[in-house]
Amino acid sequence: MDTRIVRKLVALCFFFFIGVGSHAQNSIDEIVENFSTLGSSRFTSVVDRDPKTRKIIKVVKVLEVQRHQTDKLRKVFLREKDNGSFSHVKDGREETMTLTVESPERVRIYMLRTEQTNPRFYGPAKVTIIVKNNTR
């Protein structure tokens, strides 16, 4: 096989996998940003910096929403489950979904916690996003 073709295939696969990971972070981050501006939600963001260099080490975002927004969050998490390491745990009525997306620059952890209030509905939800830069 011609080396130019092999190089093009490798580059194409590389860009495809980068795009898949960034898609997951973009759709979850986008819905969290949209919900954070609603009056019925609470949003907190904390930035951890290196005191010497002032570089960002870690960012933690927490969004708490009312029950009528929980289903949309669940659908986004389930849609993105193939774009990273995904875990879905149900313990009684409590449900936790975790998606971890890793890149050479950073690790992004998305966690959704909710409770099923009855067989058809979910209660309020809490989304935690942790973005940790890889140090070199």
Secondary structure, 3 states (H helix, E strand, C coil): CCHHHHHHHHHHHHHHHHHHHHHHHHHHHHHHHHHHCCCCCEEEEEEEECCCCCCEEEEEEEEEECHHHHHHHHHHHHHCHHHCEEEEEEECCEEEEEEEEECCCEEEEEEEEEEEEECCEEEEEEEEEEEEECCC
